[in-house]
């Protein structure tokens, strides 16, 4: 089992750091040569996109860092402890600090406090000017960006312990321990704030809502259900951030399903079989999900019927997609951002970042889409 755990960790780390086809050491890897990444063909774009600004923040070292919006600014972090706050429109740097420790997760913010996960399971908080506020020791390593709301910071460590912490003092207010399966992917299941609840993605395909103030469970559902005879076949962890849109929350599981639920009650809207290690995008009409074979899928938000599938980016290690205007954008293991029509999945445009994998959750900030790569480049792409 120790060898198997290491193999899973190596395989997922390879995916996160830009290897689009996992090595022979990875038990999830395909033995078929068709698993080689699809070659990109020359694209005559029909939509204008341009790089609005770039910021070099330092390598992610295999961890997942996602930019966070705070008003008209964006807060970003890197593995070497760098944290910066920049103007969303033009990338003008307001400040940049070193946290004083290597970082493993971030960024969480509510516009009043900035929270990141540091090495050895330390949670660190800063004010909006970059001044250190407090540190709190958690039970194990932090891979998921914390969530902040209602004066509470909620963080999840890899032992599947969920903790609520006072955002002002750093004092622990509550702890919820959920069972961790024997084998999990080394990914960063997300946390999202909705009203007075925090929605938490977990291993074993679980998605749950907890009261921010007390940690009391509100509802819990299984997006993915373990199937198969072996531990490897039964791995069904949630991938990426659960996405809330109006009254829906949607999520996807590895070797599981893509599904939408009523965010207040957890009642199912619809489910469809799909396997993914990254999150979904949701807009007024569609739910977009990139599967683990590199196909980008669109489902009708009302009912979950398949709208279209584009498989021309096969095995390119696609990121969580993001919907904006008439396009849905998705990053790949070489740092390209592909813009597809949200209506039929046809290619509209392509933009380059720095050549390394885009693994975090993209951010919409005004007319810019912001992507962060494994080499630490934060790129804002303007859609015109």
N, C-alpha and C positions, 0 to 999 in steps of 0.2 A: 504493500500500500504506500510506503514511503516513496518508492520509485515512481509509482503511478501519480502521486501528488506532484512530484517534481516534473514529470512529463507534462501534466496539465498546465503547471505554471510556466514552463518553458514555452509551450505552444501559444498560450495567450500573450505572453510577453512578446513573442515574435510578431504576433499580429499587431500589438500595440505599437511596436517600434518600426513598423513599416514593411515587414516581410509579408507579402500578400499570400503566399502559399506556405503553410506551416511545414517545418522540417520533418524528416522521417522519424524523429523522436516524438513527434506529437501524435497521440493516439487518435485525434480527430481528423488528421490530414487524409486527403484523398490519395489513393495510389495511382489514380488515373492521370495521364499526362495532360488531359484536357483541363486539369486544375491550374495550369499555368495562367498567369494574368493575361487578360485580353489586351491586345495591342491597340493603342489609340490611333484612330484614323484622322486624317486632316479634316478639320471642321470649318465649314463656312458659316460663321455665326449669324443668326438672325436677330440677336438681342445684344445691345451694347452693355458691356461690363468693363470696369476699369479698377485698378488698385488705387484706393483713396489714400491709404497710408499703411505703413508697416512699422513694427516695433520689435526689436530683438531682445528677448527676455532670458535666454539661456535654456539649455536642453531639459526635456521632461524626464529623461533617464528611465523611460518605460512606464512612468506614471501618467495618469490622465488629468490634465488641467484644462478647465473651461473658463472663458471670460465671463464676467458677471456685470450686469447693468446696474448703475446707481445714478438715477436721474439722467442727466445728459452726459454722464461719464461712464467709462468702462474700467473695471478693476481686473488685473491679470496677475498671475503668479507663476513661478517656475521652480524647478526642483532644487536649485542652488540657494533658495531662500529669497529670491528677488520678488518683490511685490511692487506694482506700479498702478497709478491711477492716471488715466488719460482722457482727454476730450473725445467723445464718441465720433464727432463730425470730422475732425482733422488730425486726431492722434497726438495733439499737443500734450506733452507730459506735464502733469501737475506736480507729481512727486514720485520718487522711487526710493525704496528702502531695502535693506537686508533684514530678514526676520530674525537672524541670529541662529538659525538651524536650517537643515535641509528640509524641504517640504515634500509631502506625498499626496496632497489633495487640496483642491480649492478651485474657485473662490466661492464663499457664501457671504451674502450681504443683504441687508434690508434698507440700505441708504444711511444707516446710523452707525453700524459696526461692520467690520470686515473680519471674517474668520477663515482660517486655513488649517489643514492638518499637517503636522510636522513629524519628523522621524521619532520612532519609539512611542508612537501613540499620543503625542502631545498636541492638544488643541490650543491654538494661539489666536488672540483677538487684538484688533487694532481699531483706532477711531478713523474717521474719514480723512484725517490729515496724516495718517500713517504712524501715529503715536501708539506704542504698545499699551494695551489695557490689562490683559491677564493671560495666564496659561493654566490649563487644566489637563491633568493626566488621565487618559482613558485606558481601558483594559488591554487593548492590542492595537495593531497598526490601523491607520485610517486611510482608506483608498477613495471614499466617496466625499464629494464636496459637501460641507455642512449646509443646513438650511437655517434661515433666520427669519423670525416673525413673532409678533405678539410679545416682544421682549424676551424671547427664548431662542437659544441656539440648540438645534437638534443635530446630533452627529451619530454616525453608525461606524463601529469598528468591525474588523474582519471576523471576529468571533460571533458576529450577529447580535451584538449588544447595542441597543439604541438608548441614547442618553439625552435628557433635556437639561440645559444649563442656563442659568440666569445670564442674559446678555450683558448686563452692567457689571456684575461682580465676578462672574466665572464660577459661581457655586453650583454644584449639581443639585437639581431639583427632583429628578426622577430617573429611573432606569428600567428599561424593559428588556428582558433576555428572551430571544427567540432561538429555537433549536437550529443549529447549523448542521447541514448534511455532511456525510462522511467525506464527500468530494465536491469541491466547488471550483468554478473558474475564477482566476485572479483578475476580476474586473471591478468596476466601480459603480454598482447599482445606485441610482440617484434618489434624492429626496426633494420633494416639492411642497411648498406651502400653499394651502387653500383655506382662506378664511381663518378659522380657529384650529384647523387640523394640519398635520403634516402627513403627506403621502410618502410611504417608504417602500422602495423596491428592495427585495431581499433574495437570498439564494433559495433554491428549491422551488422557484417559480412563484413565490408569494408576493403579493402586493397588499399593503395594509394602510389603514388610516388611524392616526392616534391624535388625541387632543394635545395641542402644544403645551397647555398649562400644566397638565398632570400626567401625560403619557397613557391615559386610559385608552384602550383599544376601541375604535368605533366600528370598523369592519375589516375583514381580511378575505381575500380571494386567491385562487390558484390560476395564474395566467398560464403556467406550464405544469403539466402533471408528469411525474417520473414514470417512464416506461422502459422496458428492456430487462434483460437478465443480469447484466453486469453494472457495476458502479458507474463506469464510463457512459454506458447507454442511458443511465438514469439521471445524468447531470442535466438540469433544466433551470439554470439561474436566469434571473431577469437581467436584461442588458440595458445600460444607459439610463437616462432620465425618464420617469413617468411624465407624460405631457398632459397638461390640463388645458382644455379649451371649452369655454362656457360651462355647461353642466357635465361635461365628459372628462374622464381621465383615461388615457390610453397607454398601453405598455406592450412589450414583447419579450418573449423568453427564448433562450437557446434550447433547441430541440423541443420546442413547445408551441406557443401560439402567439398571434397578435390579437389584442382584444381591447374593447372599450367598455367602460363601466360608468354608472352614475356616480359622480364624485362625492355626493352627499351620503349615499346609502350603500354603495358597492354593488348595486344590482346590475347584472350583466346587460349590456346593449347587444353585443355580438362578439363572436370569436372566430378566428380562421387559423388553420395550421400554418406555422411559419417558424423558422429557426433563425435567430439573430443574436449577436452579442452587443449591438448598439441600440440606441433608442429610436423613437418614432417622431415624426412631425405631424401636426394636425392643423387643418385650417377649416374654413367654413364648409367645404364640400368633401374633403378627402383626408384619409390617414395614409401617410407614406412610411414605408418600412424597407430598409435594405437588408436582404437576407444574407446568410453566411456563405452563399455561393456568388455573391456580387450582383444579384438582380435587385433592381429598385422596383418596388411594388406600390401601386396606388389602390386603395380600397375606398368605396363610397362610405362617407362617415355615417350616413343614415342606412344602416343595415349591413354594412360590411361586404357588399358584393364587389368582386374584382373589377376595377376600372381599366387598368392596364398594367403591363410588366415590361420593363426594359432590361434585357440581359446582356447588353453590349459592353458592360463594365465587369464582366465575370472575373471573379477571384482577384479583384483590385483592392480588397480590404476596405470597403466603403465605410464612411463615417455615419453618424446620425444625420439624417437629412434635415433641411430647413425649408419652409415654404415662405415665399415672398412674392407678392404680385402675381404675375402670370407664370412664374417659374417655381420649381423646386430644385434646390441645390444640394449637392452631396460631395464630400471630399474623398480622396483615395490615398493609397499607400505611398504615392509619389508626390503628394502635396498638390495635385490638381483639384480644382473645384469645377464640377460639371453642372451646368444649368440645363434642366429639362423642362419641357412644357408640362404644366400641371394638368392639362386637359388630356393629352395623349401620350406623354412620355418621350416625345421626340427631342433630340438635342437642339438647344438654342445657342449655347455659348460655352466657353471653357476659359478658365483663368489659372495661372500658376502661382504657387507661393514660394516655397524654398526647397522643394524636392524631397521632403520627408513627410511621414504619415500625418494625416489629420485624424486624431483619435478622440478629442473632446467633443462636447456638444456645441455646435455653432450658435451664434447669438445674433438676433436682429436688433440693430441700434439705429433708429431713424431710417435713412435710405441705404445704410451700410449693412452688409452681412460680415460678421467677424469670425474668423477661423484661427485656431491656435494649433501649431504643428509640434511634432516630437522634437524637432531641433530648436524650438522655442520662438519661432517667428509668429507674431500676432499680426494678421493681415486683415485689413478692412477692404472689402470689395463693394464698390458702388454699383448699383443696378440702375441703368438710365433708360 
